[in-house]
Amino acid sequence: MSSGWSWWVIGLIVFNLGVTFFLFLWAPRAKVPVLPDGTTGHVWAHGVLREGMHRLPGWWIVASFAMYFIALGYLVLYPGFGNHKGALDWTSGKELAAATAANTAKLDPVLKRLAAMSVEAIARDAQAQRIGGRLFIDNCAACHGRTGRGNPSLGAPNLTDEDWLYGGTGQDITTSIRGGRSGVMPPWNSLGEPAVRNLVEYVLGLSGKPYNTAAAAAAEPTFKTTCAACHGPDGRGNPLLGAPNLTDNIWLYGGTQAAVETTIRGGRQGHMPAWSPRLSDDDIHVLAGYVYHLSHDGDADTK
């Protein structure tokens, strides 16, 4: 803080403390006109309610007076009075650094132990799950939700259903978290309105939903020559491309007829940011174990 701003802050503090202290001393001695019955003359409810006048209780005056000494003591001990650093030389930065160092000292041995474990083993470790759960809430829950069940409006996949766009092994999940993922489905409105509507019926049929058989049959050649390049000829997807499986009735952007039509006609663009270097390799390793755990919660009890 420059000297000019420092003196500005000092001036504001002195002015405010001075004015409030003056009002504190003056208010108990102020003479307020009252009627013979001790009220001020202010009435409500057609005279049923009348404003009385009573002196402040002694305990309130003593407590308020003590607050001024506490405020002065604070300005002496802690920073806040312009550029004055405070007698204790305390700063929030130093407190944060000390707390971070203490937390790191406790956490490092745990992370070293977990670093030697596979992602799949971490998924069964109770201590790792507590750490991974906090990392998930702090970094992933904004899109995937606190429980990991995803958000169709964002195209954030459900992480609890064992359906993976880019593969569900520990290594696959680690790669997704570390480097992020970007998925693009192009818009197919250029095929024309009838073809788009027929494709909707064909895709609904792949997932076992009710569909128009005639429209689906008409769309099959289009699917085989256009959509199969990414989703495969049987519609089971391709983890190398992040192309979803269309046969499992699990939908990234919703599985209603309207949602599927919107997807085909306008395309979709999904992006998961890379969490390296925001998160350390050890953090990513533990977080991957937590995400793996979300879809394998019933496989084995945590130890």
N, C-alpha and C positions, 0 to 999 in steps of 0.2 A: 504494500500500500504506500503510495507517495505521501510526502509530508503534508501536502495540501489536503488530501482526502483524510489523512489521519486527524488533522486539526478540525476538519468538518465533522467527523464522527465525535470527537471529544466535545465540540461545541453543542452538538445535538444532545449528547448524554447529560452534560451539565445543565443545559436549558430545561430538559424534561424533568430531571431530578429536582431542579430548583423550583419549577412551577408546581410540581406535585407536592413538594415539601411545604411550600407556602400555603397551598390549599389545605393540606393536612393540619397545619397550625391554625389557619384562619377559620376553617369550617366549624370546629367545636365552639368557637367564640362568637360566631355570626349570630346576629339578632334577627330572627325571622318573625314578622308580625303574626300574631295569632289572635283568635277571638277569645272571649272570656271562657268559653268551654274548652279551650286548649286546642282547637282545630284551626286549620289554615283558611277555611272558607271554601275550599274546593269540595264539590259534592258530585255524586253520581246517583243514578237511579232515582231521580227526582227527590234528592235529599236523604234517601235511605242510607247511603254510604257517604261518610265524611272523612276527609284526610286529617289524620292526627299529626302531632309534632312531638317527637321524643328525642332526647339527647342520645348520642352514640354510647353504647355500653363501654365501660372502662376496659374490659378485656380486649375489645376490638381496637381501641386506641393504642394500647400497649403492644398488641401484635403487629399493628401497622407500623408503629415506630421501630419495632425490631427489624422489620423488613428492610428499612432503609440502611441499617447497619449491615445487614446481610448482603444487600446489593453493593455497598461500598467494599465490603470484604471480598466479594466475588471479583470486582474490578481490580483489586489489588493482587489477588492470587492467580487469576486466569486472564488470558488475552481477551480483549474486547474494548478496552479504552484506547482507541486509536491504535498506534503501533506498539503500545505497551505489551510486552510478552507475558507478563504475569510472574509473580514471585515463584510459582511452582514450575515455570517453564513447561507447561503442559500444552500439547496441541492434539487435535483429533487425529492428525496424521501419525504422530508417534504412538498414540493408543491403538490405532488400527494396525500399525506395523508390529507392535508387540503382540497383539491378539493373533495376527496372521502367523507370526513366528511360533507362538505357542501351539496354534492349531497344526501347523506344518510338522512340528516336532512329534505330535501325537499321531498324525496321519501318515507320515512317511514310512514308518515300519509296516503299517498295514498295507499300504500300496505296494511296497516291495514284496510282501508275501503274496499279494494277489497277482502281481506281475508275472510270477512264476506259474500261475495257473492258467488253464485254458478258459475261453469265454464260457464254454458249457459248464465247467466246474464252478466258475464264479456264480453262475445262475443258481447254484445250489448252496451258496455260502451266505448265511444270514447276515454277517457283518458287511459283506460286499453289497447285499441288497439294500441295506440301510443307506450306505454311501451312494450307491447307484440311484436309489429312489430320490435322494435330494438333488443329485445332478440332473435327473430327468425332470423334476418339477421346475428347477431353475432354468433349464435350457430348452426342453422339448415339449413341455405341457402346453405352451401357448398355441401350438398347432395340433398336437396329437391328443390333447386333453390330459388331465391329471391321471386318469386311469389307463391312458394309452389306447382308447377306443377310436381315435381318429376324428376327423371333421370333414364330411363330404363337401361342405361349402368351400373349403380350402384345398380339397384334394389331398388332405393328409390321411394316409392309410391307417386303418385299425391295426395295431401292433399285437393284438391278443388272439387273433384268429388263425395263426399259422399259415396265412396266405401272404406270400412275399413277392414283390415285384422284381427284386434284384437278387433273390436267393435268401434263405433263412439260416444258413450256417453261421457259426460264430465269426468266421472270417468275412463272410458276406456282410454281416451287420456292421462289423468294425469298419470295413471299407466304406459303407454308406455313411456312417457317422463322420469318419475322418475327412473324406473328400466331397461329401454331398452327392446329390443326384439331380439331374435335370431330365425331365421326360416331356416329350412333345408328341401330340397326336395331331396331324394336319386336319384342317377342315375339309369335308367332302361335299359341301354344298354344290360344288362344280358338277357333281354327278347328276344333278337335277332333282326336283322335289319327289317324283315317284320313286326313283332309285333310293333316295334317303329313307323314305318311309318303309320301303320294302326291306332295307337293311336293318332297320329298327326291329322289325318282326323276326328277321333271321337271328339277330343277336339275342333277342328275348328267348327264342326257341332254344338256343345253345345252352342257356342257363336253366332251362326247365320251367320257365314262366309261360303262362298262356300266351299264344301268338296266333297270327293268321297264317295258316299253312300255305295258302296260295301265294301270299306276298313273300313269305320266306323262301319258297321254291323259286320264285322269280329273282330273288336277291342272291341266291347261292352262287351263280357264276361271277357276279360282281365281287362277292366276298372272296372267292378263291383267287381272283386275279388282282384284287386291290388290297384287301385287309389281311390276307394270309401272309403277306410279306413280313409283317411284324407279329401278328397274333398266331401264325401257324395255320395250316390248312384245316386243322380240327378245332381251332380257336382256343387252344390251351396256353397261349402266351409264349413269351420268350424272355427269360430273366436277363439275358445278355443285353437286351434292348430296354428292359423295364416295361415290356408290353404285357398287360395284365391277362390273366386267364379269364376267358369269357364264359366258361362252362361251369363255374363253381357257385354262381349266384352271390358272389361277393363283389361289391361295386365301390369303386373309388369315389365317384361323383354322384352316386345314387342309381338305383336300378329301376326306377319308374319308367314308363314309356316316354314321358316328357323329358326326363333326364337323359335317357339314352339317345333320344332324338337330338337334343341340344349338343351332346358330345359328338355325335357323328356329323351333324351339320356344321357346327362351329369349331370343332377341334378342342383340344385341351392343352394347357401348358402347366406342368408341375415342376416346382423347384424346391429342393431341400438344400439349405446352405451347408457348406463345409464347416465342421466344428474344430478343425485344426487350422491355426494354432490357438484359437480361443481356449480350447481345452487341451490339457497335456495328454501325452500318449497314455499315461497311467489312468487318467480320468476317462479317456475314450474306451480303454480296455474294460474298466469297471462298468461304464455306462452300457457298453455292448452286452455285457453279462446280464445287466438288469433288463434290457430290451428282450434278450433271448428268454429270460425268465418269464416275461409277460405272456408269451405264447406257449410256454412249457410248464406252467404253474403246477399242473397236476402230475407231471412226470415223476418227480421225486421230491421228498421232503427236504427242506433246508436244514442244514446241520447247525 
